Amino acid sequence: MIEVVPFKEFHVKHLNPVAPAILNIYLTCGEGFTLLVDGVPVAAAGVIMSDGKGSTWGNITNGARALYPKALYKSVTQGLSGIIDRNKLRRVDVIIDPEERANVPWVKRLGFHYEGPMCDFYAVGKHAEYWARTQSKCEVR
């Protein structure tokens, strides 16, 4: 059985490791949800919020995209939209690794638009990309 539930601290033991300080931010500064398959977490995501803005986070197990692509997309689409609506967020951003080929089409389908590069973002000197989903249309010069 596949279901989506509010994110809880104990879900992390089934996902990729998260530093305790980061986990505390997930739990205290926003809202999140977890995708369960037969009661076991396979993915979690959420939004860290402040002043009508939010930054997304996600933790997807190896293989979850390949094994449960429709359930994953549906849970993220509904979960993200619900968080944005309930909290009246006017802007939500996401940082992605553009070298992960699935990331760009994924964030586009979720309604994000490209805002720019983030040079040397990752510890190994890799670059990232900054994307946002906003209430209003914005032309970046």
Residue pairs with C-beta under 8 A, 6 or more apart in sequence:
1 36
1 37
1 38
1 39
2 35
2 36
2 37
2 68
2 71
3 35
3 36
4 33
4 34
4 35
4 36
4 75
4 78
4 79
5 33
5 34
5 36
6 31
6 32
6 33
6 34
7 26
7 27
7 31
7 32
7 33
7 34
7 44
7 45
7 46
8 34
9 23
9 27
11 34
11 41
11 44
12 18
12 23
12 41
12 44
12 59
14 40
14 41
14 42
14 61
15 41
15 42
15 43
15 44
15 59
15 60
15 61
16 59
16 60
16 61
18 26
18 59
25 48
26 32
26 46
26 48
26 57
29 48
29 49
29 50
30 46
30 47
30 48
30 49
30 54
30 83
31 46
31 47
31 49
31 83
31 86
31 87
32 44
32 45
32 46
32 47
32 57
33 44
33 45
33 46
33 75
33 79
33 83
34 41
34 43
34 44
35 41
35 42
35 43
35 44
35 64
35 68
35 71
35 72
35 75
36 42
37 68
37 71
41 61
42 60
42 61
42 64
42 67
42 68
42 72
43 58
43 59
43 60
43 61
43 64
43 68
43 72
43 75
43 76
44 58
44 59
45 56
45 57
45 58
45 59
45 60
45 75
45 76
45 79
45 80
46 56
46 57
46 58
46 79
46 83
47 54
47 55
47 56
47 57
47 80
47 83
47 84
47 87
47 89
47 92
48 54
48 55
48 56
48 57
49 87
49 89
52 88
52 89
52 90
52 91
53 89
53 90
53 91
53 92
53 93
54 83
54 84
54 87
54 89
54 91
54 92
54 93
55 92
55 93
55 94
55 95
56 80
56 92
56 93
56 94
58 76
60 72
64 72
65 72
65 102
73 106
73 109
76 110
77 110
80 92
80 110
83 89
84 92
84 133
90 134
90 135
90 136
91 132
91 133
91 134
91 135
92 112
92 132
92 133
92 134
93 112
93 115
93 130
93 131
93 132
93 133
94 107
94 112
94 130
94 131
94 132
94 133
95 118
95 121
95 128
95 129
95 130
95 131
96 103
96 104
96 107
96 128
96 129
96 131
97 103
97 122
97 126
97 128
97 129
98 104
98 127
98 128
98 129
99 126
104 129
107 131
110 133
111 133
112 131
112 132
112 133
113 131
113 132
113 133
113 134
114 129
114 130
114 131
115 130
115 131
115 132
115 140
116 129
116 130
116 140
117 127
117 128
117 129
117 130
118 127
118 128
118 129
118 130
119 127
120 126
120 127
121 127
121 128
122 128
